[in-house]
Amino acid sequence: MASDATLVLPSRDKGVAHTLKDDLYGMLLGVMFIAVGLNLLKCSGMITGGVAGIALLIGHFSPLSIGMLFFLVNIPFMIFCACCMGRAFTVKTLAVNLALSLATEVVPQLMQVSYVHPLFAALVGGTFLGMGVLSLARHDASVGGTGVVTLWLQRRAGINAGKSQLLLDLLVFALSLLTLSWPLLLWSSLSALAMNAMLMNWHKPGRYNGKP
């Protein structure tokens, strides 16, 4: 029957490239997820892994805003990105970096949370971060920072991005021992596990069709 043709799914072997609209929408969602996730963690006094965690740690000693610190800490990683990840990826990542730095400043003005349980903040905030990073990665972009290194390692050496990100996060948490209390460190560790669980389970080579 002719009408049955509408039920036939396209072959999974033939990927469909993302359009510019797809990329913009995916990157916007990624920035929104990450900005909200960071706000949840910040409301509970937690940190996270990656460049955001480094910015939060420096924020204990610097009068600069987290958004500004996020951008400054990202500069050496952006240089690495330009050298190793290609022009298109670098341009997208720079745009995301600027948008996320701005969103980190704006979201607290739009969404003020008076109380959030540490367990909720750790699990939901961490999961939101993972969703955001995943959304960006699927559209050939990242927030910069250590995420650029993990994506490069996955492309060049086949090392799972979630596993390498977890290792780098452990280094950030080791540094946080200097300023963070043990309870907050444990809750923050749970948020990092939630974030990296998203990447380890969903960001796998060959899982998606099309480009990127």
N, C-alpha and C positions, 0 to 999 in steps of 0.2 A: 504493500500500500504506500502511496506517495506520502501520506501524513506520517508514516513511521520514520521517515528520514529526519524529522525534527528531534527524534529521541536518540539518534546515534551520536555518541560523544566523539570528538576528534581524537585521532590516534595520540597516545601518550608519548610516542616517539617523536612527534612533531611539536616542538615548543613554539610558543607565541611570544615574541619579544615584547617587553614592556614599552608602552608609549610614553611620551613626555608627561601626559596627564597621570598615567599610572605611577611614574616616578615621583612626581610632585605630591600626589596624594599619599603614597607610601612613606615618603620622607616626612610629610606633615604629621601623619599618625605616629611615626617613630619619635619625633620631637615631643609631641603631646604626651605619649606614654612615659617617656623618660622624665619630663618636667614634673608630671604629677607624682611619679614614683620617688623622685628626689625630694619633693616637698613632703611626702609622707615620712620619709626617713629623717629629714631635718626636723620635723615637728617632734619626733621622738628622741632627738639628740644622737641618732645613729650616724654612722658613716657607711660608705659603700666601697666597692673596689674600683679599680681603674683610675682614670684621670679625675673623675668626680670625687673619689675618695681622697686623692692627693690634695685637691682644692679645698675640701672640707677640713683636712688636717692643717693645712697652711693657714686656713681661716682662724684657727685658734690663736695665731700669733700676728696676723696681719689685719689692718683696718680696712683692706679692700673687700669689696663685695664678693660673694661666691661666684656670681656670674663673671666678674672681671678676672678672678683667679682661675676659673675654668678656662677662659680664653688664653691667659698667659701661660698656664701650664701646658696647654696644647701646642704651643708654638713649635717646640722641637719635634713633636710627633707629626706635625703637619709638614715639616721639612722632610722627614723620613717618608711620609706619604707621597710627596711630590717626586721623590727620587725612585721609589720602588713600586708604587701602585698605579701609576698612569695618570694622565691629565684629567680624564672624565671623572674618575674616582676622587681625585684630589679636589676638583672644583665642587663636586657634590658634598664632599666631607667638610670643606671650608664653609659652604652655605649652611650646612646642618650645624656646624660648630657655632657660627654667629647666631643662628636662630635659637639654638639651645641656650646659649649664654643670655640672650634677651629673655627667653621664656622662663629661665630660672629666676630672673628678677621679677617678671610680671605675674607668674602664677600665684605667688603668695598674696598678691593684691586682689586677685580674683577669687581665690579659694582659701579662706582662713579657717584652719582646723584648731579647735580649742583643746581637744583631747583625742588621742588615738592609742589604742592598746599596743604595746610593743610587738606582740605576736602578730597582730593584724598588719602593722606597719612593715614588719620584717618580711612576711610572706607576700602580701599584696604589693608593697612597694618594690620588693625584689623582683617579683613576677612582672610588674609593669616595666621595670628597667629591662628585663630580658626580652619582653615583647617589643619594646622600642628598638633595642639593638638588632633584634631579628628582622624587624620591618625595614630598618635602614639597610641591613646587609643584603636583603633580597632585592633591593633597588640600587645595588652597587654604591653604597655610601656607608659612612659610619660616623660616630661622634668624635672621631679622632682618638687621640690618646692611645692607651694600650690596645684598644680594639683594632687599630690599624695593624699593630704588630701581630695580633692573633689571626686576623684575616689573611695577612701575608704568609704566616706560617702554614695556614691551612691550604692556601693556594700552591705554595712552593714545595712543602714537605708532606702535605696530607695530614698534618696534626690537627685534631679536632679543636675548633675554636673555643668551645666551652671548657675543655680541659686545660688548654694553655692560658685562657683567661683566668681560670681558678687559681693556677699557680702564681700568676702575677698579682692577683688579688690578695693572696696569702702574704706576699711581700709588703703590700700596703698595710694590711692588718698588723703585721709584725711591727711596723713603724708606729702604728696607732697605740701600741702598748705604752708609749711615752706620755700620752695625754688622755686616753679613754679608760673609764672604769671597766672592771671585768663584766658586770651585767650588760652594759651597753656594747661591749666588744662581742659578747656571745650573741646578743640579738642581731648585731650587725653582721656577724658571721652567717647567721641563718638567712639574712636577706641576700647575702652573696651566693649562698647555696641555691636559693630560689631562683635568682637571676641566671646562674650558670646552668641550672637544670633545664631551663628553657632552651639555652643554646645547645647543650649536649644532646637533647632529645629531638630538637627540630631543625637545627642548622647543620645539615649533613649534605655533603656533596652527592649529587645525583637524585636528591629527593624532589627537586623542582624541575619543571620543564621550562623551556624558553630561556631568554636572556634577561638579566644576568643570572 
